[in-house]
């Protein structure tokens, strides 16, 4: 099976948004400031991830896997691919907010839980952090480049 990772082309954007909506992830704040990526096999999108950049830090977001493809390692694969891309772009730290996947990001992806007060202002001022995700969401961080 050939799996491809790449930026979501405009003609596939509606498919990605549909997958995010099915996963109960926010889409109303996705604009030009968010780069969306997808894993595809046989021209079908099976997983998504997003990156909201701010200088040398980034907000990892919009991680979803098609229900029929869960449990096959695609969530970890797409996060690893995004981290590699972010590192190549000069990003040193990635942050994320989650209400359901703390264990996945902690155990599989090596993110660490941090206090909201330790998040850089640039991330705190993002729509995702400031208003879209509930204050009960866990905040996590990973240094990807020293």
MIVOGU-898070 format. One record per atom (N, C-alpha, C): residue in one letter; x, y, z. Coordinates in steps of 0.2 Angstrom, whole numbers. Layout:
N
<resn->a, c1->X, c2->Y, c3->Z>;
...
% end
This chain:
146
<resn->x, c1->4, c2->-6, c3->0>;
<resn->x, c1->0, c2->0, c3->0>;
<resn->x, c1->4, c2->6, c3->0>;
<resn->x, c1->3, c2->11, c3->-5>;
<resn->x, c1->7, c2->17, c3->-5>;
<resn->x, c1->4, c2->22, c3->-1>;
<resn->x, c1->7, c2->25, c3->4>;
<resn->x, c1->4, c2->30, c3->8>;
<resn->x, c1->8, c2->37, c3->6>;
<resn->x, c1->5, c2->42, c3->5>;
<resn->x, c1->8, c2->48, c3->3>;
<resn->x, c1->6, c2->54, c3->8>;
<resn->x, c1->11, c2->58, c3->10>;
<resn->x, c1->10, c2->63, c3->15>;
<resn->x, c1->11, c2->70, c3->11>;
<resn->x, c1->7, c2->75, c3->12>;
<resn->x, c1->8, c2->81, c3->9>;
<resn->x, c1->3, c2->86, c3->11>;
<resn->x, c1->5, c2->93, c3->9>;
<resn->x, c1->0, c2->98, c3->10>;
<resn->x, c1->-7, c2->96, c3->6>;
<resn->x, c1->-12, c2->98, c3->9>;
<resn->x, c1->-19, c2->97, c3->6>;
<resn->x, c1->-20, c2->102, c3->0>;
<resn->x, c1->-21, c2->99, c3->-6>;
<resn->x, c1->-22, c2->104, c3->-11>;
<resn->x, c1->-29, c2->106, c3->-11>;
<resn->x, c1->-30, c2->112, c3->-14>;
<resn->x, c1->-37, c2->115, c3->-13>;
<resn->x, c1->-43, c2->111, c3->-15>;
<resn->x, c1->-42, c2->106, c3->-20>;
<resn->x, c1->-47, c2->102, c3->-22>;
<resn->x, c1->-49, c2->96, c3->-17>;
<resn->x, c1->-45, c2->95, c3->-12>;
<resn->x, c1->-46, c2->90, c3->-7>;
<resn->x, c1->-48, c2->94, c3->0>;
<resn->x, c1->-48, c2->100, c3->0>;
<resn->x, c1->-49, c2->104, c3->6>;
<resn->x, c1->-56, c2->102, c3->9>;
<resn->x, c1->-61, c2->101, c3->5>;
<resn->x, c1->-68, c2->99, c3->8>;
<resn->x, c1->-68, c2->92, c3->11>;
<resn->x, c1->-64, c2->88, c3->8>;
<resn->x, c1->-63, c2->81, c3->11>;
<resn->x, c1->-60, c2->81, c3->18>;
<resn->x, c1->-54, c2->85, c3->18>;
<resn->x, c1->-51, c2->86, c3->25>;
<resn->x, c1->-56, c2->89, c3->30>;
<resn->x, c1->-59, c2->94, c3->28>;
<resn->x, c1->-64, c2->97, c3->33>;
<resn->x, c1->-69, c2->93, c3->35>;
<resn->x, c1->-72, c2->88, c3->31>;
<resn->x, c1->-77, c2->83, c3->32>;
<resn->x, c1->-74, c2->78, c3->37>;
<resn->x, c1->-68, c2->76, c3->36>;
<resn->x, c1->-65, c2->72, c3->41>;
<resn->x, c1->-64, c2->75, c3->48>;
<resn->x, c1->-62, c2->81, c3->48>;
<resn->x, c1->-61, c2->85, c3->54>;
<resn->x, c1->-68, c2->85, c3->58>;
<resn->x, c1->-73, c2->87, c3->54>;
<resn->x, c1->-80, c2->88, c3->57>;
<resn->x, c1->-82, c2->81, c3->60>;
<resn->x, c1->-81, c2->76, c3->56>;
<resn->x, c1->-83, c2->69, c3->59>;
<resn->x, c1->-79, c2->67, c3->65>;
<resn->x, c1->-73, c2->70, c3->66>;
<resn->x, c1->-69, c2->69, c3->72>;
<resn->x, c1->-71, c2->74, c3->78>;
<resn->x, c1->-76, c2->78, c3->77>;
<resn->x, c1->-78, c2->83, c3->81>;
<resn->x, c1->-72, c2->88, c3->83>;
<resn->x, c1->-68, c2->89, c3->78>;
<resn->x, c1->-63, c2->94, c3->79>;
<resn->x, c1->-65, c2->101, c3->76>;
<resn->x, c1->-62, c2->106, c3->79>;
<resn->x, c1->-65, c2->113, c3->76>;
<resn->x, c1->-62, c2->115, c3->69>;
<resn->x, c1->-66, c2->117, c3->65>;
<resn->x, c1->-64, c2->119, c3->58>;
<resn->x, c1->-65, c2->127, c3->57>;
<resn->x, c1->-69, c2->130, c3->61>;
<resn->x, c1->-71, c2->137, c3->60>;
<resn->x, c1->-66, c2->142, c3->61>;
<resn->x, c1->-60, c2->140, c3->64>;
<resn->x, c1->-54, c2->145, c3->64>;
<resn->x, c1->-49, c2->143, c3->59>;
<resn->x, c1->-50, c2->138, c3->55>;
<resn->x, c1->-45, c2->136, c3->50>;
<resn->x, c1->-45, c2->141, c3->44>;
<resn->x, c1->-39, c2->145, c3->44>;
<resn->x, c1->-39, c2->150, c3->38>;
<resn->x, c1->-32, c2->149, c3->35>;
<resn->x, c1->-30, c2->155, c3->32>;
<resn->x, c1->-23, c2->155, c3->29>;
<resn->x, c1->-17, c2->154, c3->34>;
<resn->x, c1->-19, c2->155, c3->40>;
<resn->x, c1->-13, c2->154, c3->45>;
<resn->x, c1->-12, c2->147, c3->47>;
<resn->x, c1->-16, c2->142, c3->45>;
<resn->x, c1->-16, c2->135, c3->46>;
<resn->x, c1->-14, c2->131, c3->40>;
<resn->x, c1->-8, c2->127, c3->40>;
<resn->x, c1->-7, c2->123, c3->35>;
<resn->x, c1->-10, c2->116, c3->36>;
<resn->x, c1->-14, c2->114, c3->32>;
<resn->x, c1->-17, c2->107, c3->33>;
<resn->x, c1->-13, c2->102, c3->28>;
<resn->x, c1->-12, c2->96, c3->31>;
<resn->x, c1->-8, c2->90, c3->28>;
<resn->x, c1->-13, c2->84, c3->29>;
<resn->x, c1->-11, c2->80, c3->24>;
<resn->x, c1->-15, c2->73, c3->24>;
<resn->x, c1->-11, c2->67, c3->22>;
<resn->x, c1->-13, c2->62, c3->25>;
<resn->x, c1->-10, c2->55, c3->23>;
<resn->x, c1->-15, c2->52, c3->18>;
<resn->x, c1->-13, c2->50, c3->12>;
<resn->x, c1->-18, c2->47, c3->7>;
<resn->x, c1->-15, c2->41, c3->5>;
<resn->x, c1->-20, c2->36, c3->3>;
<resn->x, c1->-18, c2->30, c3->0>;
<resn->x, c1->-24, c2->29, c3->-5>;
<resn->x, c1->-22, c2->27, c3->-11>;
<resn->x, c1->-27, c2->26, c3->-16>;
<resn->x, c1->-31, c2->32, c3->-17>;
<resn->x, c1->-28, c2->38, c3->-17>;
<resn->x, c1->-32, c2->44, c3->-18>;
<resn->x, c1->-37, c2->46, c3->-12>;
<resn->x, c1->-37, c2->42, c3->-7>;
<resn->x, c1->-42, c2->43, c3->-2>;
<resn->x, c1->-38, c2->46, c3->4>;
<resn->x, c1->-41, c2->51, c3->7>;
<resn->x, c1->-38, c2->54, c3->13>;
<resn->x, c1->-39, c2->50, c3->19>;
<resn->x, c1->-34, c2->47, c3->23>;
<resn->x, c1->-35, c2->43, c3->29>;
<resn->x, c1->-33, c2->46, c3->35>;
<resn->x, c1->-30, c2->52, c3->35>;
<resn->x, c1->-28, c2->55, c3->41>;
<resn->x, c1->-26, c2->63, c3->39>;
<resn->x, c1->-27, c2->67, c3->44>;
<resn->x, c1->-25, c2->74, c3->44>;
<resn->x, c1->-21, c2->77, c3->49>;
<resn->x, c1->-18, c2->82, c3->48>;
<resn->x, c1->-14, c2->86, c3->54>;
<resn->x, c1->-14, c2->93, c3->51>;
<resn->x, c1->-13, c2->98, c3->56>;
<resn->x, c1->-13, c2->105, c3->54>;
<resn->x, c1->-7, c2->108, c3->58>;
<resn->x, c1->-4, c2->113, c3->55>;
<resn->x, c1->1, c2->117, c3->58>;
<resn->x, c1->0, c2->124, c3->58>;
<resn->x, c1->-1, c2->127, c3->64>;
<resn->x, c1->-1, c2->135, c3->64>;
<resn->x, c1->5, c2->137, c3->67>;
<resn->x, c1->9, c2->141, c3->62>;
<resn->x, c1->15, c2->143, c3->64>;
<resn->x, c1->16, c2->150, c3->66>;
<resn->x, c1->21, c2->151, c3->71>;
<resn->x, c1->22, c2->158, c3->73>;
<resn->x, c1->29, c2->159, c3->75>;
<resn->x, c1->33, c2->160, c3->70>;
<resn->x, c1->40, c2->161, c3->70>;
<resn->x, c1->43, c2->154, c3->71>;
<resn->x, c1->47, c2->153, c3->77>;
<resn->x, c1->50, c2->147, c3->78>;
<resn->x, c1->46, c2->142, c3->83>;
<resn->x, c1->40, c2->144, c3->84>;
<resn->x, c1->36, c2->139, c3->87>;
<resn->x, c1->29, c2->138, c3->83>;
<resn->x, c1->26, c2->132, c3->85>;
<resn->x, c1->20, c2->130, c3->81>;
<resn->x, c1->15, c2->127, c3->85>;
<resn->x, c1->9, c2->127, c3->83>;
<resn->x, c1->3, c2->124, c3->86>;
<resn->x, c1->1, c2->118, c3->82>;
<resn->x, c1->2, c2->112, c3->84>;
<resn->x, c1->0, c2->106, c3->81>;
<resn->x, c1->-8, c2->105, c3->82>;
<resn->x, c1->-11, c2->104, c3->77>;
<resn->x, c1->-18, c2->104, c3->78>;
<resn->x, c1->-22, c2->99, c3->72>;
<resn->x, c1->-28, c2->98, c3->73>;
<resn->x, c1->-32, c2->95, c3->68>;
<resn->x, c1->-29, c2->88, c3->66>;
<resn->x, c1->-27, c2->84, c3->71>;
<resn->x, c1->-25, c2->77, c3->70>;
<resn->x, c1->-31, c2->73, c3->70>;
<resn->x, c1->-33, c2->69, c3->65>;
<resn->x, c1->-38, c2->65, c3->64>;
<resn->x, c1->-36, c2->59, c3->60>;
<resn->x, c1->-40, c2->53, c3->61>;
<resn->x, c1->-39, c2->47, c3->57>;
<resn->x, c1->-46, c2->45, c3->55>;
<resn->x, c1->-47, c2->43, c3->49>;
<resn->x, c1->-53, c2->40, c3->47>;
<resn->x, c1->-55, c2->34, c3->51>;
<resn->x, c1->-61, c2->33, c3->54>;
<resn->x, c1->-63, c2->28, c3->58>;
<resn->x, c1->-61, c2->21, c3->56>;
<resn->x, c1->-62, c2->20, c3->50>;
<resn->x, c1->-60, c2->13, c3->47>;
<resn->x, c1->-52, c2->12, c3->47>;
<resn->x, c1->-48, c2->17, c3->48>;
<resn->x, c1->-41, c2->16, c3->48>;
<resn->x, c1->-38, c2->17, c3->55>;
<resn->x, c1->-42, c2->18, c3->60>;
<resn->x, c1->-39, c2->18, c3->66>;
<resn->x, c1->-36, c2->12, c3->69>;
<resn->x, c1->-31, c2->13, c3->73>;
<resn->x, c1->-27, c2->7, c3->76>;
<resn->x, c1->-22, c2->4, c3->71>;
<resn->x, c1->-20, c2->8, c3->66>;
<resn->x, c1->-15, c2->5, c3->61>;
<resn->x, c1->-9, c2->9, c3->61>;
<resn->x, c1->-8, c2->14, c3->66>;
<resn->x, c1->-2, c2->18, c3->67>;
<resn->x, c1->-2, c2->24, c3->62>;
<resn->x, c1->-8, c2->26, c3->59>;
<resn->x, c1->-8, c2->32, c3->55>;
<resn->x, c1->-7, c2->39, c3->59>;
<resn->x, c1->-10, c2->39, c3->65>;
<resn->x, c1->-10, c2->45, c3->69>;
<resn->x, c1->-3, c2->46, c3->71>;
<resn->x, c1->1, c2->41, c3->73>;
<resn->x, c1->8, c2->42, c3->75>;
<resn->x, c1->12, c2->44, c3->68>;
<resn->x, c1->11, c2->41, c3->63>;
<resn->x, c1->14, c2->42, c3->57>;
<resn->x, c1->13, c2->50, c3->55>;
<resn->x, c1->7, c2->52, c3->55>;
<resn->x, c1->6, c2->59, c3->52>;
<resn->x, c1->9, c2->64, c3->57>;
<resn->x, c1->9, c2->63, c3->63>;
<resn->x, c1->12, c2->67, c3->68>;
<resn->x, c1->19, c2->67, c3->67>;
<resn->x, c1->23, c2->62, c3->66>;
<resn->x, c1->30, c2->61, c3->65>;
<resn->x, c1->32, c2->65, c3->58>;
<resn->x, c1->27, c2->64, c3->53>;
<resn->x, c1->29, c2->68, c3->47>;
<resn->x, c1->28, c2->75, c3->48>;
<resn->x, c1->23, c2->77, c3->51>;
<resn->x, c1->22, c2->85, c3->53>;
<resn->x, c1->28, c2->87, c3->57>;
<resn->x, c1->30, c2->84, c3->62>;
<resn->x, c1->36, c2->86, c3->66>;
<resn->x, c1->42, c2->87, c3->61>;
<resn->x, c1->43, c2->82, c3->57>;
<resn->x, c1->49, c2->82, c3->52>;
<resn->x, c1->48, c2->89, c3->48>;
<resn->x, c1->43, c2->90, c3->45>;
<resn->x, c1->41, c2->96, c3->41>;
<resn->x, c1->43, c2->102, c3->45>;
<resn->x, c1->40, c2->102, c3->51>;
<resn->x, c1->41, c2->108, c3->55>;
<resn->x, c1->48, c2->110, c3->57>;
<resn->x, c1->52, c2->104, c3->58>;
<resn->x, c1->59, c2->105, c3->60>;
<resn->x, c1->62, c2->108, c3->54>;
<resn->x, c1->61, c2->105, c3->48>;
<resn->x, c1->64, c2->108, c3->42>;
<resn->x, c1->62, c2->115, c3->40>;
<resn->x, c1->57, c2->117, c3->43>;
<resn->x, c1->54, c2->124, c3->42>;
<resn->x, c1->58, c2->129, c3->48>;
<resn->x, c1->62, c2->126, c3->52>;
<resn->x, c1->65, c2->130, c3->57>;
<resn->x, c1->61, c2->131, c3->64>;
<resn->x, c1->56, c2->127, c3->64>;
<resn->x, c1->52, c2->127, c3->71>;
<resn->x, c1->55, c2->123, c3->76>;
<resn->x, c1->56, c2->126, c3->82>;
<resn->x, c1->59, c2->123, c3->87>;
<resn->x, c1->55, c2->119, c3->92>;
<resn->x, c1->49, c2->122, c3->93>;
<resn->x, c1->44, c2->119, c3->98>;
<resn->x, c1->37, c2->118, c3->95>;
<resn->x, c1->34, c2->113, c3->97>;
<resn->x, c1->27, c2->112, c3->95>;
<resn->x, c1->23, c2->112, c3->101>;
<resn->x, c1->17, c2->115, c3->101>;
<resn->x, c1->12, c2->115, c3->107>;
<resn->x, c1->6, c2->112, c3->104>;
<resn->x, c1->1, c2->109, c3->108>;
<resn->x, c1->-5, c2->106, c3->106>;
<resn->x, c1->-10, c2->107, c3->112>;
<resn->x, c1->-16, c2->107, c3->110>;
<resn->x, c1->-22, c2->106, c3->115>;
<resn->x, c1->-26, c2->100, c3->114>;
<resn->x, c1->-28, c2->96, c3->119>;
<resn->x, c1->-32, c2->90, c3->117>;
<resn->x, c1->-37, c2->89, c3->123>;
<resn->x, c1->-42, c2->87, c3->122>;
<resn->x, c1->-47, c2->85, c3->127>;
<resn->x, c1->-48, c2->77, c3->127>;
<resn->x, c1->-45, c2->74, c3->122>;
<resn->x, c1->-47, c2->67, c3->121>;
<resn->x, c1->-40, c2->62, c3->120>;
<resn->x, c1->-35, c2->65, c3->118>;
<resn->x, c1->-29, c2->61, c3->116>;
<resn->x, c1->-23, c2->63, c3->120>;
<resn->x, c1->-23, c2->64, c3->126>;
<resn->x, c1->-17, c2->66, c3->130>;
<resn->x, c1->-13, c2->60, c3->131>;
<resn->x, c1->-16, c2->54, c3->132>;
<resn->x, c1->-12, c2->48, c3->132>;
<resn->x, c1->-8, c2->46, c3->126>;
<resn->x, c1->-11, c2->47, c3->120>;
<resn->x, c1->-8, c2->46, c3->114>;
<resn->x, c1->-2, c2->50, c3->113>;
<resn->x, c1->-3, c2->57, c3->114>;
<resn->x, c1->3, c2->61, c3->113>;
<resn->x, c1->8, c2->61, c3->118>;
<resn->x, c1->6, c2->59, c3->124>;
<resn->x, c1->11, c2->58, c3->129>;
<resn->x, c1->15, c2->51, c3->128>;
<resn->x, c1->12, c2->46, c3->127>;
<resn->x, c1->15, c2->39, c3->127>;
<resn->x, c1->18, c2->38, c3->120>;
<resn->x, c1->15, c2->39, c3->114>;
<resn->x, c1->17, c2->38, c3->108>;
<resn->x, c1->21, c2->43, c3->104>;
<resn->x, c1->20, c2->49, c3->106>;
<resn->x, c1->23, c2->55, c3->103>;
<resn->x, c1->28, c2->59, c3->107>;
<resn->x, c1->28, c2->57, c3->113>;
<resn->x, c1->33, c2->60, c3->118>;
<resn->x, c1->32, c2->68, c3->119>;
<resn->x, c1->26, c2->70, c3->119>;
<resn->x, c1->24, c2->77, c3->121>;
<resn->x, c1->23, c2->77, c3->129>;
<resn->x, c1->25, c2->82, c3->132>;
<resn->x, c1->24, c2->83, c3->139>;
<resn->x, c1->19, c2->88, c3->141>;
<resn->x, c1->15, c2->86, c3->146>;
<resn->x, c1->10, c2->91, c3->149>;
<resn->x, c1->13, c2->97, c3->152>;
<resn->x, c1->10, c2->103, c3->150>;
<resn->x, c1->13, c2->109, c3->153>;
<resn->x, c1->7, c2->113, c3->156>;
<resn->x, c1->8, c2->118, c3->160>;
<resn->x, c1->3, c2->123, c3->163>;
<resn->x, c1->2, c2->128, c3->157>;
<resn->x, c1->-4, c2->130, c3->157>;
<resn->x, c1->-6, c2->135, c3->152>;
<resn->x, c1->-2, c2->141, c3->153>;
<resn->x, c1->0, c2->143, c3->159>;
<resn->x, c1->4, c2->149, c3->160>;
<resn->x, c1->11, c2->149, c3->157>;
<resn->x, c1->13, c2->143, c3->155>;
<resn->x, c1->20, c2->142, c3->152>;
<resn->x, c1->20, c2->142, c3->145>;
<resn->x, c1->14, c2->143, c3->142>;
<resn->x, c1->13, c2->143, c3->134>;
<resn->x, c1->15, c2->150, c3->132>;
<resn->x, c1->19, c2->151, c3->127>;
<resn->x, c1->21, c2->157, c3->124>;
<resn->x, c1->15, c2->161, c3->122>;
<resn->x, c1->16, c2->168, c3->123>;
<resn->x, c1->10, c2->173, c3->121>;
<resn->x, c1->8, c2->172, c3->114>;
<resn->x, c1->12, c2->170, c3->109>;
<resn->x, c1->10, c2->169, c3->102>;
<resn->x, c1->5, c2->163, c3->102>;
<resn->x, c1->6, c2->158, c3->105>;
<resn->x, c1->2, c2->152, c3->105>;
<resn->x, c1->-5, c2->154, c3->109>;
<resn->x, c1->-4, c2->157, c3->115>;
<resn->x, c1->-10, c2->159, c3->119>;
<resn->x, c1->-14, c2->164, c3->115>;
<resn->x, c1->-12, c2->168, c3->111>;
<resn->x, c1->-16, c2->173, c3->107>;
<resn->x, c1->-19, c2->169, c3->101>;
<resn->x, c1->-18, c2->163, c3->99>;
<resn->x, c1->-21, c2->160, c3->94>;
<resn->x, c1->-28, c2->159, c3->95>;
<resn->x, c1->-33, c2->159, c3->90>;
<resn->x, c1->-40, c2->157, c3->91>;
<resn->x, c1->-41, c2->150, c3->95>;
<resn->x, c1->-37, c2->146, c3->92>;
<resn->x, c1->-37, c2->139, c3->95>;
<resn->x, c1->-36, c2->139, c3->103>;
<resn->x, c1->-31, c2->142, c3->105>;
<resn->x, c1->-30, c2->142, c3->112>;
<resn->x, c1->-35, c2->147, c3->116>;
<resn->x, c1->-36, c2->153, c3->113>;
<resn->x, c1->-40, c2->158, c3->117>;
<resn->x, c1->-47, c2->157, c3->117>;
<resn->x, c1->-50, c2->154, c3->112>;
<resn->x, c1->-57, c2->153, c3->112>;
<resn->x, c1->-60, c2->146, c3->109>;
<resn->x, c1->-57, c2->143, c3->105>;
<resn->x, c1->-60, c2->137, c3->102>;
<resn->x, c1->-59, c2->131, c3->106>;
<resn->x, c1->-54, c2->130, c3->109>;
<resn->x, c1->-53, c2->124, c3->114>;
<resn->x, c1->-55, c2->126, c3->121>;
<resn->x, c1->-59, c2->122, c3->124>;
<resn->x, c1->-61, c2->123, c3->131>;
<resn->x, c1->-55, c2->124, c3->136>;
<resn->x, c1->-56, c2->128, c3->141>;
<resn->x, c1->-51, c2->129, c3->146>;
<resn->x, c1->-49, c2->122, c3->149>;
<resn->x, c1->-53, c2->117, c3->149>;
<resn->x, c1->-52, c2->111, c3->152>;
<resn->x, c1->-47, c2->107, c3->147>;
<resn->x, c1->-45, c2->109, c3->141>;
<resn->x, c1->-41, c2->105, c3->137>;
<resn->x, c1->-34, c2->105, c3->140>;
<resn->x, c1->-30, c2->99, c3->139>;
<resn->x, c1->-24, c2->98, c3->141>;
<resn->x, c1->-19, c2->102, c3->136>;
<resn->x, c1->-14, c2->105, c3->139>;
<resn->x, c1->-9, c2->108, c3->135>;
<resn->x, c1->-3, c2->104, c3->135>;
<resn->x, c1->0, c2->103, c3->129>;
<resn->x, c1->6, c2->99, c3->129>;
<resn->x, c1->12, c2->102, c3->124>;
<resn->x, c1->18, c2->100, c3->125>;
<resn->x, c1->23, c2->103, c3->122>;
<resn->x, c1->29, c2->98, c3->120>;
<resn->x, c1->32, c2->99, c3->114>;
<resn->x, c1->38, c2->95, c3->113>;
<resn->x, c1->43, c2->99, c3->109>;
<resn->x, c1->49, c2->99, c3->111>;
<resn->x, c1->55, c2->102, c3->108>;
<resn->x, c1->57, c2->97, c3->103>;
<resn->x, c1->57, c2->100, c3->96>;
<resn->x, c1->59, c2->96, c3->91>;
<resn->x, c1->65, c2->98, c3->88>;
<resn->x, c1->68, c2->103, c3->90>;
<resn->x, c1->75, c2->105, c3->88>;
<resn->x, c1->78, c2->109, c3->93>;
<resn->x, c1->84, c2->107, c3->95>;
<resn->x, c1->87, c2->111, c3->100>;
<resn->x, c1->92, c2->117, c3->98>;
% end
